[in-house]
Amino acid sequence: MVYFVTWFCHNATNDGWAYKVENKYTSYDDALKMFHSQMESKIDGPTYDIVTVMITDGTGNVNKSETWIRQTSPEPNEE
């Protein structure tokens, strides 16, 4: 089986999207390593407020998917 690691991220500054199929892997374990590497490198930084990383197989099945959304502080009430 072949696996693909794909990510897509929302840019908080310009409201754009970045996305890429990172690579193709013949081992799920290797794909999982890249999955975790991509999540770690993209979350909690200043650029992206939404990060999704997925592992899909060669037939399009989603084997793993996670989304991180930056939590924003609520606006203080001015009373």
Secondary structure as the mmCIF struct_conf table of DSSP 4:
data_model
#
loop_
_struct_conf.conf_type_id
_struct_conf.id
_struct_conf.beg_label_comp_id
_struct_conf.beg_label_asym_id
_struct_conf.beg_label_seq_id
_struct_conf.end_label_comp_id
_struct_conf.end_label_asym_id
_struct_conf.end_label_seq_id
STRN STRN1 TYR A 3 ASN A 11
TURN_TY1_P TURN_TY1_P1 ALA A 12 ASN A 14
STRN STRN2 TRP A 17 TYR A 25
BEND BEND1 THR A 26 THR A 26
HELX_RH_AL_P HELX_RH_AL_P1 TYR A 28 LYS A 42
TURN_TY1_P TURN_TY1_P2 ILE A 43 ASP A 44
BEND BEND2 GLY A 45 THR A 47
STRN STRN3 TYR A 48 ASP A 57
TURN_TY1_P TURN_TY1_P3 GLY A 58 THR A 59
BEND BEND3 GLY A 60 GLY A 60
STRN STRN4 VAL A 62 ILE A 69
HELX_LH_PP_P HELX_LH_PP_P1 SER A 73 ASN A 77
#
